[in-house]
Amino acid sequence: MTSMFRTVMGPDFDQLHPELRRRFSVGLESGEACTGRGVMERIWHGPTFVKPFLALGATRNILVPQAARNVPFKIENVPYTDTYGRETVSFVRTFDLPGRPRRFDAQMVLSPKGDRILDYLGTHQHLASELHFRAEADGSLLIRSGEHRFREGPVDVRVPELVGATAEVRESYDDRTGRFRVRVRVVNRYFGPLFGYQGSFQASYTDIRGCGVRPGLRPVREESRA
């Protein structure tokens, strides 16, 4: 078994910066979890009408409804086996915003065909997105979302483009500062940019056999449909 990220990227994985290769090698085989701590230089959102939707998503730890600058944050990438026996890697981001912290939760699993990553969002995994990974010429990583699905009980529908959005994540490593840099943009085809953030962080690694998965990191509900 190798990391799910190497599996979906194939030889392209080796084109990543060495620090990115290590960070995206977290998994049950490596036995490592990665915790990033840093500062989001900017968290932004689009037009005013977007804010109620961000606020609604925030009730399930999806997206962040507040705009702010220089926000301390943490990202926890911890591998574990979910209820359905699938290797899962958490991407739980905590933003220390004024007034109250906000979380943006995601749990990633390998698709049944092994050709893409499935990104389950929020505390109850009602939203699922396909993710596609690509190494850029400078060794950075580009992640783009594909189809989004909404799942609740017997309901399993594709999110239409009118209300859906495309997420683009760019992550790189700055050798000069010894920090990872990340930029996220969520854009709707019709309404333009909706939400995003950019900043930098330093990473540390721990042995999951010793630390395990801390309480509250896993979602309240896990979705079985891939």
Secondary structure per residue as TSV (DSSP state, phi and psi in degrees):
chain	resnum	aa	ss	phi	psi
A	1	M	-	360.0	137.7
A	2	T	-	-121.8	176.9
A	3	S	-	-65.7	149.3
A	4	M	H	-62.3	-29.1
A	5	F	H	-73.1	-40.3
A	6	R	H	-64.8	-37.7
A	7	T	H	-59.7	-47.3
A	8	V	H	-76.2	-27.3
A	9	M	H	-88.3	-24.0
A	10	G	G	61.8	-142.0
A	11	P	G	-59.7	-23.6
A	12	D	G	-60.3	-27.1
A	13	F	G	-58.9	-35.4
A	14	D	G	-72.7	-8.8
A	15	Q	G	-86.0	-8.7
A	16	L	S	-72.6	155.6
A	17	H	-	-56.0	143.1
A	18	P	H	-53.0	-36.9
A	19	E	H	-69.0	-34.4
A	20	L	H	-69.5	-37.4
A	21	R	H	-60.9	-41.9
A	22	R	H	-67.0	-44.5
A	23	R	H	-62.0	-37.5
A	24	F	T	-94.9	16.7
A	25	S	T	-99.9	0.2
A	26	V	-	-59.5	138.0
A	27	G	B	173.2	-179.9
A	28	L	T	-67.7	-31.7
A	29	E	T	-71.6	-43.8
A	30	S	T	-70.0	-27.6
A	31	G	T	74.0	12.5
A	32	E	E	-112.3	144.6
A	33	A	E	-111.6	153.0
A	34	C	E	-123.1	131.3
A	35	T	E	-120.5	124.9
A	36	G	E	-106.7	135.4
A	37	R	E	-129.8	131.5
A	38	G	E	-170.9	-149.9
A	39	V	E	-134.8	131.2
A	40	M	E	-86.4	113.5
A	41	E	E	-65.6	-31.7
A	42	R	E	-153.4	131.8
A	43	I	E	-118.6	126.0
A	44	W	E	-133.6	160.6
A	45	H	E	-137.0	164.6
A	46	G	-	-79.7	-146.4
A	47	P	S	-56.5	161.7
A	48	T	G	-55.9	-36.0
A	49	F	G	-66.3	-14.9
A	50	V	G	-75.9	-29.0
A	51	K	H	-58.6	-42.5
A	52	P	H	-59.6	-35.1
A	53	F	H	-69.4	-38.0
A	54	L	H	-65.9	-39.6
A	55	A	H	-64.5	-39.7
A	56	L	H	-63.7	-45.6
A	57	G	H	-61.9	-33.4
A	58	A	H	-65.0	-23.1
A	59	T	T	-66.9	-19.6
A	60	R	T	-116.5	24.1
A	61	N	T	57.9	44.5
A	62	I	-	-122.6	120.3
A	63	L	S	67.2	177.9
A	64	V	-	-134.3	123.9
A	65	P	-	-83.0	-7.8
A	66	Q	-	-107.1	141.6
A	67	A	-	-92.7	139.3
A	68	A	E	-163.9	168.2
A	69	R	E	-127.7	150.4
A	70	N	E	52.7	57.6
A	71	V	E	-100.3	120.9
A	72	P	E	-61.5	141.5
A	73	F	E	-149.3	164.7
A	74	K	E	-136.7	142.0
A	75	I	E	-125.1	131.3
A	76	E	E	-115.4	116.1
A	77	N	E	-110.4	98.6
A	78	V	-	-122.6	124.2
A	79	P	E	-84.4	144.6
A	80	Y	E	-160.9	170.5
A	81	T	E	-99.1	124.6
A	82	D	-	-81.5	-176.9
A	83	T	T	-57.5	-28.2
A	84	Y	T	-100.3	15.3
A	85	G	S	80.0	13.0
A	86	R	-	-95.3	139.1
A	87	E	E	-64.9	132.3
A	88	T	E	-131.9	142.7
A	89	V	E	-123.1	123.5
A	90	S	E	-76.1	143.4
A	91	F	-	-127.3	76.8
A	92	V	E	-102.7	116.1
A	93	R	E	-107.2	129.3
A	94	T	E	-117.1	121.6
A	95	F	E	-106.4	122.0
A	96	D	-	-85.5	71.3
A	97	L	-	-78.6	154.2
A	98	P	S	-57.8	134.1
A	99	G	S	96.9	-52.6
A	100	R	S	-163.2	144.1
A	101	P	-	-67.3	151.4
A	102	R	E	-124.1	143.9
A	103	R	E	-116.4	147.8
A	104	F	E	-126.9	104.3
A	105	D	-	-99.8	139.3
A	106	A	E	-148.8	145.9
A	107	Q	E	-128.7	127.0
A	108	M	E	-107.3	136.5
A	109	V	E	-133.3	159.0
A	110	L	E	-80.8	136.0
A	111	S	-	-64.3	156.8
A	112	P	T	-55.7	-32.6
A	113	K	T	-84.1	-9.9
A	114	G	S	73.5	17.8
A	115	D	S	-106.8	-2.1
A	116	R	S	-160.4	165.9
A	117	I	E	-100.4	139.0
A	118	L	E	-102.5	127.6
A	119	D	E	-109.8	106.9
A	120	Y	E	-91.4	124.8
A	121	L	E	-104.3	142.6
A	122	G	S	86.0	178.6
A	123	T	S	-70.2	-24.9
A	124	H	S	-119.8	5.6
A	125	Q	-	54.1	38.4
A	126	H	-	-72.6	-24.2
A	127	L	E	-111.7	135.8
A	128	A	E	-131.6	135.1
A	129	S	E	-126.6	145.2
A	130	E	E	-81.7	139.2
A	131	L	E	-120.9	139.7
A	132	H	E	-122.7	131.7
A	133	F	E	-111.8	141.4
A	134	R	E	-147.9	135.5
A	135	A	E	-82.3	134.6
A	136	E	-	-92.0	167.9
A	137	A	T	-61.9	-27.5
A	138	D	T	-89.9	8.1
A	139	G	S	88.6	0.9
A	140	S	-	-82.0	171.0
A	141	L	E	-116.5	131.2
A	142	L	E	-112.7	126.8
A	143	I	E	-120.2	127.3
A	144	R	E	-124.1	141.1
A	145	S	E	-84.1	152.4
A	146	G	E	-113.8	-127.3
A	147	E	E	-65.9	141.3
A	148	H	E	-112.8	140.5
A	149	R	E	-129.5	144.5
A	150	F	E	-106.1	129.7
A	151	R	E	-133.1	123.8
A	152	E	E	-153.0	115.7
A	153	G	T	59.0	-129.3
A	154	P	T	-78.4	-8.9
A	155	V	E	-77.5	131.1
A	156	D	E	-149.0	93.2
A	157	V	E	-128.6	150.6
A	158	R	E	-74.9	135.0
A	159	V	-	-74.5	122.2
A	160	P	-	-66.9	153.4
A	161	E	T	-59.8	-29.9
A	162	L	T	-60.2	-38.4
A	163	V	T	-108.7	-9.4
A	164	G	-	-86.9	-176.8
A	165	A	-	-156.4	161.0
A	166	T	E	-107.1	129.1
A	167	A	E	-100.8	138.3
A	168	E	E	-128.7	124.2
A	169	V	E	-118.2	129.0
A	170	R	E	-119.6	124.1
A	171	E	E	-127.0	135.3
A	172	S	E	-140.9	174.2
A	173	Y	E	-126.5	130.3
A	174	D	E	-99.1	105.9
A	175	D	T	-63.2	-30.6
A	176	R	T	-67.1	-42.1
A	177	T	T	-99.1	-12.8
A	178	G	T	68.8	32.7
A	179	R	E	-129.6	148.7
A	180	F	E	-80.5	144.6
A	181	R	E	-116.9	140.7
A	182	V	E	-137.0	140.7
A	183	R	E	-137.2	129.5
A	184	V	E	-124.7	133.3
A	185	R	E	-133.3	131.2
A	186	V	E	-115.8	120.4
A	187	V	E	-128.8	134.1
A	188	N	E	-94.8	139.1
A	189	R	T	-58.9	-32.9
A	190	Y	T	-100.1	-33.1
A	191	F	T	-105.5	-4.6
A	192	G	E	84.9	-159.2
A	193	P	E	-61.6	133.2
A	194	L	E	-109.9	-38.6
A	195	F	E	-164.9	152.2
A	196	G	E	-178.0	173.4
A	197	Y	E	-158.4	159.8
A	198	Q	E	-149.2	144.4
A	199	G	E	-178.9	-161.8
A	200	S	E	-145.3	160.6
A	201	F	E	-157.9	161.1
A	202	Q	E	-106.6	148.9
A	203	A	E	-114.8	146.2
A	204	S	E	-130.2	155.9
A	205	Y	E	-123.6	141.3
A	206	T	E	-132.3	157.2
A	207	D	E	-82.5	116.5
A	208	I	H	-67.3	-21.8
A	209	R	H	-68.7	-21.9
A	210	G	H	-96.3	-37.7
A	211	C	H	-98.3	-27.4
A	212	G	-	65.3	-159.2
A	213	V	-	-106.3	119.6
A	214	R	-	-67.9	151.9
A	215	P	T	-58.5	138.3
A	216	G	T	90.6	-7.2
A	217	L	-	-81.5	-36.3
A	218	R	S	-77.4	154.8
A	219	P	-	-69.4	161.8
A	220	V	S	-68.3	-39.0
A	221	R	S	-129.6	137.7
A	222	E	-	-110.4	138.3
A	223	E	-	-96.1	129.0
A	224	S	-	-84.7	-24.3
A	225	R	-	-75.8	129.9
A	226	A	-	-104.0	360.0
